[in-house]
């Protein structure tokens, strides 16, 4: 199995649980995510500098592409895509931590509740 496929498989297995839970505010939908680690990784990999090259300004406009990232699963997929394309070598739990920080600071998707 390729490393990319293994990482994607782990994310796919973790996603249903993450998508079904949420804090009362709906800001943190990735249980077990390490927000401090996510913030550190965003800073270390200079995500906003790369995004600024793509969209201009301070780079935060990339966090609101019309219709592309519209749920926690799509956000997780996009973070994994950056990880893969830029060869950051992040582990699945690192990707989840980065997505959790982006959810908290930029996206703020409403909490999703599981249905019985």
C-alpha positions in Angstrom: 0.0 0.0 0.0 1.3 3.4 -0.9 2.0 5.9 2.1 -0.5 8.3 0.6 -3.2 5.7 0.4 -2.5 4.6 4.0 -2.7 8.2 5.3 -5.9 8.7 3.4 -7.4 5.5 4.8 -6.6 6.6 8.3 -8.2 10.0 7.7 -11.3 8.3 6.2 -11.6 6.1 9.2 -11.3 9.0 11.6 -13.6 11.3 9.7 -17.0 9.9 10.5 -16.4 10.2 14.2 -15.0 13.7 13.8 -17.9 14.9 11.6 -20.5 13.6 14.0 -19.3 15.4 17.1 -18.8 19.0 17.9 -18.3 21.3 20.8 -21.4 23.4 21.7 -19.9 26.3 19.7 -19.3 24.1 16.7 -15.7 25.4 16.5 -13.9 22.1 17.2 -15.1 19.2 15.3 -12.0 17.1 15.4 -11.9 15.1 18.6 -8.5 14.5 20.0 -6.9 17.2 17.9 -3.9 19.0 19.4 -4.7 22.6 18.8 -1.3 23.8 20.0 0.5 21.4 17.6 -1.8 22.4 14.8 -1.0 26.1 15.3 2.8 25.3 15.5 2.6 23.3 12.3 0.8 26.1 10.4 3.5 28.5 11.6 6.4 26.1 10.9 5.3 25.3 7.3 4.5 29.0 6.6 1.0 28.1 5.3 -0.1 31.8 5.2 3.0 32.8 3.2 2.2 30.2 0.6 -1.4 31.1 0.5 -0.5 34.8 0.1 1.4 33.9 -3.1 -1.7 32.2 -4.4 -4.4 34.7 -3.4 -2.6 37.9 -2.4 -3.0 39.9 0.7 -2.1 38.1 3.9 -3.2 34.7 2.5 -6.2 34.2 4.7 -8.6 34.7 1.7 -7.7 31.1 0.7 -9.7 29.9 3.6 -12.9 30.9 2.0 -12.9 29.6 -1.6 -16.4 29.8 -2.8 -18.1 26.4 -2.3 -14.9 24.3 -2.2 -14.5 23.9 1.5 -17.9 23.7 3.0 -17.8 21.1 5.6 -15.3 19.6 8.1 -14.6 16.6 5.8 -13.7 18.8 2.9 -11.4 20.9 5.1 -9.6 17.7 6.3 -9.2 16.6 2.7 -7.7 19.9 1.7 -5.2 19.9 4.5 -4.2 16.4 3.5 -3.9 17.6 -0.1 -1.5 20.4 0.9 0.5 17.9 3.0 0.8 15.5 0.1 1.5 18.1 -2.7 4.1 20.0 -0.6 5.6 16.8 0.9 5.4 18.0 4.4 5.4 14.5 5.8 2.6 15.2 8.4 1.1 12.2 10.1 -2.7 11.8 10.0 -3.0 13.1 13.6 -1.0 16.2 12.5 -3.4 16.8 9.6 -6.4 16.6 12.0 -4.7 19.1 14.3 -4.1 21.6 11.5 -7.7 21.2 10.3 -9.0 21.8 13.8 -7.0 25.1 14.1 -8.4 26.2 10.7 -11.9 25.2 11.8 -11.5 27.2 15.0 -9.8 30.3 13.5 -11.4 30.6 10.0 -14.2 28.2 9.0 -16.3 27.8 12.1 -18.6 25.2 10.6 -21.6 24.6 12.8 -21.6 21.5 14.9 -22.9 18.4 13.2 -25.0 16.1 15.3 -25.3 12.4 14.7 -28.8 11.0 14.0 -29.9 7.8 15.8 
